[in-house]
Amino acid sequence: TTTSAKSAFLTSTTVIWTPLLAWALGRERLTPKLLAAVAVTVAGIYLLTQPLKSEGIVVGDGLTLACALAFAVYIIVIDRAMLSAKEFAADEHEASIMVTSGQIVAGSVIFLLCMPLIETPHFHATSFSIGALLYTGIIATCITAYLQSRYQHHVSPTTASIIYMLEPVVAVIIAEVFLTERMGFLELLGGGLIILGVIIAQVKFPNPRGSTESK
């Protein structure tokens, strides 16, 4: 019920909800650097998706916004889940396997229970459908969930959410290469701003006083 551009923009508001939720939970401070990174990234997303080309608020807009909020909670909860898993695991790899397998099993059970309530399940086996199933199941779900569980805690939730905002940039590049879609000036400018936001979030500014004290 909504457009791809509006949905992409609303999904990307995860970069706003994550630091606000982390701040509300006392997990992170809203530093000027992170606020600047979020502002630049949101501006880039706005230019990349150009949501004002489609007007009107529909059900899909509200659902997409709710999904963005849910994913912000997920980014924060992953850190806590890893800390809990480490208490029972021998090492970080085993803890990541525990968290990843728990997500996949729980998600599979929920999907199987809810699917009959939404539609009549059916599967038409073709080379394309089987390939898509293997790709989405193994690469886009199992491997990515493991990598996120294993390495996300090395950065803050806000930084992680900003890194995830590279997704629309990568999607546009892939679409242009494989689907012969062309990016306009505003889309290119927006993609550049998103990358700039990631750089701002990641860069570590030197602290002269701290370096002096350490000497």
Buried (B, 14 or more C-beta within 10 A) or exposed (E): EBBEBBBBBBBBBBBBBBBBBBBEEEBBEEEEBBEBBBBBBBBBBBBBBBBEEBEEEEEBBEBBBEBBBEBBBBBBEBBEBBEEBBEEBEEBEEBBBBBBBBBBEEEEEEEEEEEEEEEEEEEEEEEEEEEEEEEEEEEEBBEEBBEBBBEBBEBBBBBBBBBBBBEBBEEBEEEEEEEEEEBEEEBBBBBBBBBBBBEBBEEEEEEEEEEEEEE
